[in-house]
Amino acid sequence: MSNTETTATATTAAPADEESKGVAKHELINALGGPHLDMLTATGIRYTDRASGEVKEFLIPGAKAGEAITMLALFGAKTKCTNETSRVRNGKGGDTTAQLEALDDFFENLTATPPVWREKAESGGGSRTDKNLLAEILIAALGSQAKGDAAFYVARMTDEKGYIRKILSNDSIKDEYNKRKGKVSAPVDSLA
């Protein structure tokens, strides 16, 4: 995978009087999980969704703190996070799950070999998850414990906040979904 990490934290949605703080908190970092830094010492970004408390972090490959190109990349990464989440939030089906999936998708594509910049994704909105495919995989995994057909599970994914994330938290389902979508995880030896 890339230098993108997802971690959940125990926070709550912002009260109405804090809405002016925005949808997300942006921080500059130089290590995954590290403290918030200034522009001159950072080599990565942290995006924290205020509604869910979910965190996305991205370290810029090869970045050197204090260099002009690194500072421009940090600004661009922060801006891209806002643009991607806003595009999905303001589009059809733009819940928090879909917004954060858009960030995962963007950074996975950006750090692929060769990198992919998806201008086409800049317009429109909605989730990147193929709910029908995910429902099919879920039903196969549940076997006789399945409580309905694909339409039943697609409806749950659409109506129940966090249900897609719950399904994809199961590693075997997530791996099968990624395999069928053509996304292959990096080999373990490449992570050393």
C-alpha positions as CSV (number, residue, x, y, z in Angstrom):
1,M,0.0,0.0,0.0
2,S,1.0,3.6,0.4
3,N,2.0,5.9,3.2
4,T,-1.7,6.5,3.8
5,E,-2.9,5.2,7.2
6,T,-6.4,5.0,8.6
7,T,-7.0,5.1,12.4
8,A,-10.1,5.6,14.3
9,T,-10.2,7.8,17.3
10,A,-12.8,8.2,20.0
11,T,-14.2,11.7,19.3
12,T,-17.7,12.9,18.9
13,A,-19.4,15.1,16.4
14,A,-18.9,18.8,16.8
15,P,-21.7,20.7,18.6
16,A,-23.7,23.1,16.5
17,D,-21.8,26.1,18.0
18,E,-18.5,24.6,16.7
19,E,-19.7,24.2,13.1
20,S,-17.7,27.2,12.1
21,K,-14.6,25.1,12.8
22,G,-15.3,23.2,9.6
23,V,-15.9,19.6,8.6
24,A,-12.3,18.5,9.2
25,K,-9.2,19.3,11.1
26,H,-6.0,19.6,9.1
27,E,-2.6,19.1,10.6
28,L,1.0,19.0,9.4
29,I,3.1,16.0,10.5
30,N,6.5,14.3,9.8
31,A,5.6,10.8,11.2
32,L,2.4,8.8,11.1
33,G,0.6,9.5,14.4
34,G,3.1,12.3,15.2
35,P,2.4,15.7,16.7
36,H,1.2,18.7,14.7
37,L,4.1,20.7,13.4
38,D,4.7,23.9,11.5
39,M,5.2,24.1,7.7
40,L,9.0,24.3,8.0
41,T,9.3,20.9,9.8
42,A,6.5,18.9,8.3
43,T,6.7,16.2,5.6
44,G,3.1,15.0,5.6
45,I,-0.5,15.8,6.5
46,R,-3.2,14.6,8.8
47,Y,-6.9,15.0,7.9
48,T,-9.3,14.3,10.8
49,D,-13.0,14.1,10.0
50,R,-14.9,15.9,12.8
51,A,-18.1,13.9,12.4
52,S,-16.6,10.4,12.7
53,G,-13.2,11.2,14.3
54,E,-11.6,9.1,11.6
55,V,-8.0,10.1,10.7
56,K,-6.2,9.9,7.3
57,E,-2.5,10.5,7.2
58,F,-0.2,10.9,4.3
59,L,3.6,11.3,4.3
60,I,5.0,12.8,1.1
61,P,7.5,10.3,-0.4
62,G,11.1,11.7,-0.4
63,A,10.0,15.0,1.2
64,K,12.6,17.0,3.0
65,A,11.4,19.3,5.7
66,G,11.9,23.0,5.0
67,E,12.3,22.7,1.3
68,A,10.0,24.9,-0.9
69,I,8.8,21.9,-2.9
70,T,7.8,20.0,0.3
71,M,5.9,23.1,1.5
72,L,4.1,23.3,-1.8
73,A,3.3,19.6,-1.7
74,L,1.9,19.9,1.8
75,F,-0.3,22.8,0.8
76,G,-1.5,20.8,-2.2
77,A,-2.2,17.7,-0.2
78,K,-4.3,19.6,2.3
79,T,-6.1,21.3,-0.5
80,K,-6.7,18.1,-2.3
81,C,-8.2,16.5,0.9
82,T,-10.7,19.4,1.2
83,N,-11.5,19.2,-2.6
84,E,-12.1,15.4,-2.6
85,T,-14.2,15.3,0.5
86,S,-16.2,18.4,-0.6
87,R,-16.8,16.9,-4.0
88,V,-18.2,13.8,-2.5
89,R,-20.1,15.5,0.4
90,N,-21.8,17.9,-2.1
91,G,-22.5,15.1,-4.6
92,K,-25.0,12.3,-4.6
93,G,-24.5,9.8,-1.7
94,G,-21.8,11.9,-0.1
95,D,-21.8,10.6,3.5
96,T,-18.7,10.5,5.7
97,T,-17.8,7.0,4.6
98,A,-17.9,8.0,1.0
99,Q,-15.8,11.1,1.7
100,L,-13.1,9.1,3.4
101,E,-13.1,6.4,0.8
102,A,-12.5,9.1,-1.8
103,L,-9.4,10.1,0.1
104,D,-8.2,6.5,0.3
105,D,-8.8,6.1,-3.4
106,F,-7.0,9.3,-4.4
107,F,-3.9,8.6,-2.3
108,E,-3.8,4.9,-3.4
109,N,-3.9,6.0,-7.0
110,L,-1.3,8.8,-6.4
111,T,1.2,6.4,-4.9
112,A,0.7,3.6,-7.4
113,T,3.4,2.8,-9.9
114,P,2.9,4.6,-12.2
115,P,1.0,7.3,-10.3
116,V,-2.5,8.1,-11.4
117,W,-4.0,11.6,-11.2
118,R,-7.7,11.2,-11.8
119,E,-9.0,14.5,-13.2
120,K,-12.2,12.7,-14.2
121,A,-13.0,12.2,-10.5
122,E,-12.9,15.9,-9.9
123,S,-16.6,16.3,-10.8
124,G,-19.6,14.5,-9.5
125,G,-19.8,12.6,-6.3
126,G,-20.7,9.4,-4.5
127,S,-19.0,6.4,-3.1
128,R,-16.4,4.4,-4.9
129,T,-17.7,1.2,-3.3
130,D,-19.4,-1.3,-5.6
131,K,-22.3,-2.1,-3.2
132,N,-23.7,-4.9,-5.4
133,L,-20.3,-6.6,-5.6
134,L,-19.8,-6.2,-1.8
135,A,-23.2,-7.6,-1.1
136,E,-22.5,-10.6,-3.3
137,I,-19.2,-11.3,-1.4
138,L,-20.9,-10.7,2.0
139,I,-23.7,-13.2,1.2
140,A,-21.1,-15.8,0.1
141,A,-19.2,-15.2,3.4
142,L,-22.3,-15.4,5.5
143,G,-23.6,-18.6,3.8
144,S,-26.7,-19.9,5.6
145,Q,-26.5,-17.0,8.0
146,A,-27.4,-14.5,5.3
147,K,-30.6,-12.7,6.2
148,G,-31.5,-11.6,2.6
149,D,-30.5,-11.2,-1.0
150,A,-28.1,-8.7,-2.5
151,A,-30.8,-6.0,-2.7
152,F,-31.4,-6.4,1.1
153,Y,-27.7,-5.9,1.9
154,V,-27.3,-3.0,-0.7
155,A,-30.2,-1.3,1.1
156,R,-28.5,-1.8,4.5
157,M,-25.3,-0.3,3.0
158,T,-27.2,2.7,1.7
159,D,-29.3,3.3,4.8
160,E,-27.2,2.3,7.8
161,K,-24.3,4.7,8.5
162,G,-21.1,2.9,8.9
163,Y,-22.4,-0.5,7.7
164,I,-20.0,-0.6,4.7
165,R,-17.1,0.2,7.0
166,K,-18.2,-2.6,9.3
167,I,-18.3,-5.1,6.4
168,L,-14.9,-4.0,5.1
169,S,-13.4,-4.4,8.6
170,N,-13.5,-8.1,8.0
171,D,-10.1,-8.9,6.4
172,S,-11.3,-11.8,4.3
173,I,-14.2,-9.9,2.8
174,K,-12.1,-6.8,2.2
175,D,-9.4,-9.0,0.5
176,E,-11.9,-10.7,-1.7
177,Y,-13.5,-7.4,-2.6
178,N,-10.2,-5.8,-3.5
179,K,-9.2,-8.9,-5.5
180,R,-12.4,-8.7,-7.6
181,K,-12.0,-4.9,-8.0
182,G,-8.5,-5.6,-9.3
183,K,-6.7,-3.9,-6.3
184,V,-3.8,-6.0,-5.2
185,S,-2.0,-5.3,-1.9
186,A,1.7,-4.7,-1.9
187,P,3.7,-7.9,-1.3
188,V,4.9,-8.2,2.2
189,D,8.6,-8.2,1.2
190,S,8.1,-4.8,-0.5
191,L,7.1,-3.3,2.9
192,A,10.4,-4.1,4.6
